[in-house]
């Protein structure tokens, strides 16, 4: 079941990425498929905003509950800011909420107290910010390999190789990983930050 789910995610992300490939400036960069996940135990990460060095909007995943294995969990989407070129960096803003949060009660008085508590907590939680380097972390030969695969693909077909990048929240900050994948699932190379066990 898990393999089929991963294949479906790969297929959908590749379609999103391929749509960006069709743009006139598609050869400026390799594009990427992005996975966001949360490795913080007992906390939910609520990503509010993300932007690149050129102030281009970067996709955000919304809320991320904790994942036991952040490299296989989280939320995955295609990303093609700045004409598919890899951004120099991505700056994220987020809040960390207790997880799991108490269920919303049905009784009106208790519901109002619960709602007031949520709003008070939302105002009190600090907005955290971190800038994560991207372009300098992915080797040029990996980028060249993805670009070559994009150039060789048949019209309206998916490329044979894709760059996947991972932003993973931990207590110590956001970790960055990358993988070069062939097809939906065959990993050719990977690198980036070491992840917590």
PLY file of the C-alpha trace (Angstrom):
ply
format ascii 1.0
element vertex 197
property float x
property float y
property float z
element edge 196
property int vertex1
property int vertex2
end_header
0.00 0.00 0.00
2.80 2.41 0.96
4.59 1.76 -2.37
1.42 2.53 -4.35
0.90 5.74 -2.38
4.49 6.83 -3.03
4.08 6.06 -6.74
0.86 8.08 -6.88
2.55 11.03 -5.15
5.51 10.78 -7.53
3.19 10.69 -10.53
1.13 13.70 -9.41
4.20 15.74 -8.48
5.81 14.88 -11.82
2.68 16.07 -13.65
2.80 19.36 -11.76
6.48 19.70 -12.56
5.91 18.77 -16.20
3.29 21.51 -16.53
5.98 23.97 -15.48
8.33 22.36 -18.04
6.08 23.51 -20.85
6.65 27.18 -20.05
8.80 29.10 -22.57
11.62 29.54 -20.03
11.61 25.88 -18.98
15.31 25.25 -19.63
16.53 27.85 -17.12
16.63 25.27 -14.36
15.77 21.74 -13.36
12.66 22.51 -11.35
12.05 20.41 -8.28
9.55 18.28 -6.45
9.34 19.46 -2.86
8.45 17.53 0.29
7.80 19.36 3.57
7.74 17.37 6.80
7.93 17.76 10.56
10.33 15.86 12.79
9.42 17.71 16.01
7.77 15.36 18.50
4.69 16.76 20.24
4.42 19.83 17.97
2.52 20.75 14.82
4.28 23.14 12.44
2.00 25.71 10.79
3.89 27.22 7.83
2.55 30.72 7.23
4.69 32.05 4.36
7.72 31.27 2.24
9.63 33.39 -0.25
12.77 33.12 -2.36
15.74 35.52 -2.65
13.92 37.23 -5.56
10.80 37.67 -3.40
9.00 35.07 -5.51
6.23 33.17 -3.74
7.31 29.66 -2.76
4.64 27.00 -2.12
3.77 26.29 1.49
2.34 23.07 2.92
0.09 24.63 5.57
0.08 22.53 8.75
2.39 19.58 9.33
1.82 17.09 12.10
4.87 15.17 13.37
6.16 12.34 11.14
7.95 9.26 12.48
9.99 9.16 9.25
10.17 12.68 7.77
11.73 11.46 4.50
8.65 9.36 3.67
5.93 11.45 5.31
4.86 15.05 4.98
3.35 16.87 2.01
4.72 16.74 -1.54
4.17 19.16 -4.42
5.85 20.43 -7.57
7.64 23.79 -7.30
8.85 25.95 -10.15
9.61 29.45 -8.91
11.88 31.78 -10.90
11.39 29.93 -14.20
12.29 26.53 -12.70
15.74 27.72 -11.60
16.68 26.57 -8.11
16.24 29.42 -5.66
19.33 30.73 -3.90
17.43 30.28 -0.64
13.92 29.94 0.73
12.86 31.86 3.82
10.06 30.31 5.88
7.81 31.78 8.57
5.95 29.40 10.87
4.40 28.79 14.27
4.65 25.66 16.40
1.48 24.39 18.07
1.03 21.67 20.71
0.15 18.33 19.12
-2.31 16.78 19.39
-4.46 19.79 20.15
-7.58 19.15 22.32
-10.65 18.22 20.27
-13.24 20.91 19.65
-16.20 20.41 22.03
-19.79 20.38 20.76
-21.45 22.10 23.72
-21.79 25.89 22.96
-20.32 27.27 26.21
-17.37 24.87 26.13
-16.93 25.59 22.41
-16.70 29.33 23.07
-14.09 28.77 25.82
-12.15 26.45 23.49
-12.29 29.01 20.65
-11.15 31.84 22.96
-8.25 29.67 24.13
-7.19 28.89 20.54
-7.25 32.58 19.59
-5.28 33.56 22.69
-2.70 30.87 21.98
-2.46 31.91 18.31
-1.67 35.49 19.32
0.86 34.34 21.92
2.80 31.89 19.74
5.88 33.53 18.27
6.37 33.59 14.50
9.65 31.83 13.77
11.77 32.56 10.71
14.59 30.66 9.02
16.37 30.98 5.70
17.40 27.69 4.07
20.08 27.66 1.35
19.05 25.58 -1.68
21.07 26.33 -4.85
24.50 26.04 -3.24
23.58 22.69 -1.65
22.72 20.79 -4.86
25.79 19.75 -6.93
25.99 21.22 -10.43
26.39 17.79 -12.04
23.05 16.74 -10.51
21.38 19.84 -11.95
23.00 19.16 -15.34
21.74 15.57 -15.28
18.14 16.70 -14.67
18.41 19.39 -17.36
19.73 16.82 -19.86
16.84 14.51 -19.01
14.37 17.38 -19.54
15.87 18.18 -22.96
15.72 14.53 -24.07
12.12 13.86 -23.06
9.52 13.42 -25.78
6.85 16.13 -26.16
4.09 15.82 -23.53
6.08 13.12 -21.71
7.55 13.11 -18.23
11.30 13.47 -17.88
13.26 10.38 -16.85
15.03 12.09 -13.92
13.76 14.54 -11.32
15.25 16.53 -8.47
13.45 16.09 -5.15
14.17 18.47 -2.27
13.09 18.06 1.35
12.54 20.74 4.01
12.25 19.06 7.42
11.48 20.93 10.63
13.33 19.87 13.81
13.80 21.48 17.24
17.24 22.56 16.02
15.94 24.21 12.82
15.01 23.27 9.26
17.09 20.53 7.65
17.55 20.33 3.87
17.98 17.15 1.82
17.98 16.46 -1.93
17.58 13.32 -4.04
18.06 12.59 -7.73
15.35 10.08 -8.71
14.90 8.12 -11.89
11.31 7.35 -12.77
9.10 7.44 -9.72
11.18 5.56 -7.23
14.78 4.69 -8.15
17.19 6.86 -6.15
20.42 7.63 -7.99
22.07 10.05 -5.54
21.27 12.06 -2.44
22.83 14.62 -0.13
22.25 17.52 2.25
21.97 17.75 6.03
22.29 14.72 8.28
18.93 13.99 9.87
18.18 13.26 13.51
17.64 9.55 14.28
0 1
1 2
2 3
3 4
4 5
5 6
6 7
7 8
8 9
9 10
10 11
11 12
12 13
13 14
14 15
15 16
16 17
17 18
18 19
19 20
20 21
21 22
22 23
23 24
24 25
25 26
26 27
27 28
28 29
29 30
30 31
31 32
32 33
33 34
34 35
35 36
36 37
37 38
38 39
39 40
40 41
41 42
42 43
43 44
44 45
45 46
46 47
47 48
48 49
49 50
50 51
51 52
52 53
53 54
54 55
55 56
56 57
57 58
58 59
59 60
60 61
61 62
62 63
63 64
64 65
65 66
66 67
67 68
68 69
69 70
70 71
71 72
72 73
73 74
74 75
75 76
76 77
77 78
78 79
79 80
80 81
81 82
82 83
83 84
84 85
85 86
86 87
87 88
88 89
89 90
90 91
91 92
92 93
93 94
94 95
95 96
96 97
97 98
98 99
99 100
100 101
101 102
102 103
103 104
104 105
105 106
106 107
107 108
108 109
109 110
110 111
111 112
112 113
113 114
114 115
115 116
116 117
117 118
118 119
119 120
120 121
121 122
122 123
123 124
124 125
125 126
126 127
127 128
128 129
129 130
130 131
131 132
132 133
133 134
134 135
135 136
136 137
137 138
138 139
139 140
140 141
141 142
142 143
143 144
144 145
145 146
146 147
147 148
148 149
149 150
150 151
151 152
152 153
153 154
154 155
155 156
156 157
157 158
158 159
159 160
160 161
161 162
162 163
163 164
164 165
165 166
166 167
167 168
168 169
169 170
170 171
171 172
172 173
173 174
174 175
175 176
176 177
177 178
178 179
179 180
180 181
181 182
182 183
183 184
184 185
185 186
186 187
187 188
188 189
189 190
190 191
191 192
192 193
193 194
194 195
195 196
